Amino acid sequence: VLAKVNVEHSSAVFVNMDSDTEKLVFILTMKKKFSDLNYIVTLDNTDLKATLLEAGATYTLSKTDIAAKLLASYMFEPDVAVFNDEIIAVAENETMYDMKQYLVTEDNPYKGMYYEKVFYDLKKECNAVLVGIVKCEGGERKLIKNPDMPITVAAKDYLLMLINGRAEKKVDKMFNVKEGYHDDQY
């Protein structure tokens, strides 16, 4: 079945089976045949996160962890909770916000600039708020949230930003690339 859907050409596989045990067995089996794929796994038991990551999962999502964080936010920071809802949901109009990531290509106007300068320029030109950068070097991805040290933006990095629909159109045009992950790295 996986061969028929061309799983080897996928950038990610979402693993969602009935039990965490089935998910673990699936990951172990898949990593033997398709070691280069990214595997995203939902967990019922958060204690198994390290085990699934060691087995080859790229990302794990715990339903209970997410629910607990949202519940705490609603209790102690109700305005933050409302904003989180909007960020998590798909933007339905140009005034709603999303978190987006954009690949920095060779012809990106921000390539070679300091993160801090990019932060201010994106806010001024597009009304987008830069919140992080993913440095991609040697096949490794490192997320740096709101860096407080000088970082130079390079080709193949990703810039993470809080953005509404109007700003997205401007950033799409400026970056000359659609938001999201690009496994072929252009």
Summary of the structure (lengths in Angstrom):
residues: 186
radius of gyration: 18.5
end to end distance: 29.1
largest distance: 49.4
contacts: 485
relative contact order: 0.12
helix: 40%
strand: 24%
